[in-house]
Amino acid sequence: MSEPAIDEYVVTRVAPVHRPTVAALRELMRQHAPEAREVIAYGSPAWRGKKILAIISASKTHITFAFDRGAEFADAHGLLEGVGKTTRHIKIKKPEDIDCDALGDYIRQAAELDRQ
């Protein structure tokens, strides 16, 4: 089910060129973490289980898809960026850049860590 606050965010704060990317990320989250709720957290669309699993940040040039506990992931795909203690992210410039298999794996790992 679509969250109205997220829909409004996408229409008002995401450049039209990046809306298909956000739509694809929302669908991947629904597929791989169906128990996660869409919320607005820190002013951006996010998915919450017990805690925040993932968050989207929109810029003029790309969408950042960040995982709150990404530093704990097994990164077999080598796509995660970041050097902090917890968060890792992926920058996506266009929908064709989305690696559905890799993102599905990361989303499942985020959901599993949240369940523990």
NORMOWO-V384554 format. One record per residue. PSI is psi in radians with two decimals (999 if undefined). OMEGA is omega as a letter, one per 30 degrees, with the letter a starting at -180 (* if undefined). BURIAL is # if it has 24 or more other ideal C-beta (glycine too) atoms within 12 Angstrom, else .. Layout:
# NORMOWO-V384554
psi->PSI omega->OMEGA burial->BURIAL
psi->PSI omega->OMEGA burial->BURIAL
This chain:
# NORMOWO-V384554
psi->2.46 omega->a burial->.
psi->2.42 omega->l burial->.
psi->2.09 omega->a burial->.
psi->-0.68 omega->l burial->.
psi->-0.62 omega->l burial->.
psi->-0.75 omega->l burial->#
psi->-0.78 omega->l burial->.
psi->-0.73 omega->l burial->.
psi->-0.82 omega->a burial->#
psi->-0.77 omega->a burial->#
psi->-0.65 omega->a burial->.
psi->-0.39 omega->a burial->.
psi->-0.15 omega->a burial->#
psi->2.24 omega->l burial->#
psi->2.47 omega->a burial->.
psi->-0.62 omega->a burial->.
psi->-0.45 omega->a burial->.
psi->-0.08 omega->a burial->#
psi->-0.69 omega->l burial->#
psi->-0.60 omega->l burial->.
psi->-0.81 omega->l burial->#
psi->-0.74 omega->l burial->#
psi->-0.73 omega->l burial->#
psi->-0.70 omega->l burial->#
psi->-0.70 omega->l burial->#
psi->-0.72 omega->l burial->#
psi->-0.73 omega->l burial->.
psi->-0.70 omega->l burial->#
psi->-0.73 omega->l burial->#
psi->-0.68 omega->a burial->.
psi->-0.77 omega->a burial->.
psi->-0.23 omega->l burial->#
psi->1.07 omega->a burial->#
psi->-0.38 omega->a burial->.
psi->-0.25 omega->a burial->.
psi->2.46 omega->l burial->#
psi->2.39 omega->l burial->#
psi->2.28 omega->a burial->#
psi->2.93 omega->l burial->#
psi->2.12 omega->l burial->#
psi->2.34 omega->a burial->#
psi->0.52 omega->l burial->.
psi->0.16 omega->a burial->.
psi->2.78 omega->l burial->#
psi->2.40 omega->a burial->#
psi->2.95 omega->l burial->#
psi->2.31 omega->a burial->#
psi->2.33 omega->l burial->#
psi->-2.03 omega->l burial->#
psi->-0.64 omega->l burial->.
psi->-3.14 omega->l burial->.
psi->2.23 omega->l burial->#
psi->-0.88 omega->a burial->#
psi->2.75 omega->a burial->#
psi->2.56 omega->l burial->#
psi->2.39 omega->l burial->#
psi->2.23 omega->a burial->#
psi->2.37 omega->l burial->#
psi->3.13 omega->l burial->.
psi->-0.51 omega->a burial->.
psi->-0.30 omega->a burial->.
psi->3.01 omega->l burial->#
psi->2.28 omega->l burial->#
psi->2.22 omega->l burial->#
psi->1.90 omega->a burial->#
psi->2.54 omega->l burial->#
psi->2.13 omega->a burial->#
psi->-0.62 omega->l burial->#
psi->0.50 omega->a burial->#
psi->-0.47 omega->l burial->#
psi->-0.33 omega->l burial->.
psi->-0.11 omega->a burial->.
psi->2.65 omega->l burial->#
psi->1.99 omega->a burial->.
psi->1.21 omega->a burial->.
psi->-0.32 omega->a burial->.
psi->-0.29 omega->l burial->.
psi->0.46 omega->a burial->.
psi->-0.31 omega->a burial->#
psi->2.41 omega->l burial->#
psi->2.78 omega->l burial->.
psi->2.69 omega->a burial->.
psi->0.02 omega->a burial->.
psi->3.12 omega->a burial->.
psi->-0.42 omega->a burial->.
psi->-0.88 omega->a burial->.
psi->2.50 omega->l burial->#
psi->2.68 omega->a burial->#
psi->2.93 omega->l burial->#
psi->2.36 omega->l burial->#
psi->2.25 omega->a burial->#
psi->2.08 omega->a burial->#
psi->-0.52 omega->l burial->.
psi->2.72 omega->a burial->.
psi->-0.57 omega->a burial->.
psi->-0.31 omega->l burial->.
psi->-0.17 omega->a burial->.
psi->2.13 omega->l burial->#
psi->1.68 omega->a burial->.
psi->-0.68 omega->a burial->.
psi->-0.81 omega->a burial->.
psi->-0.82 omega->a burial->#
psi->-0.65 omega->l burial->#
psi->-0.72 omega->l burial->.
psi->-0.82 omega->l burial->#
psi->-0.73 omega->l burial->#
psi->-0.75 omega->l burial->#
psi->-0.69 omega->l burial->#
psi->-0.72 omega->l burial->#
psi->-0.77 omega->a burial->#
psi->-0.71 omega->l burial->#
psi->-0.76 omega->l burial->.
psi->-0.65 omega->l burial->#
psi->-0.58 omega->a burial->#
psi->-0.40 omega->a burial->.
psi->999 omega->* burial->.
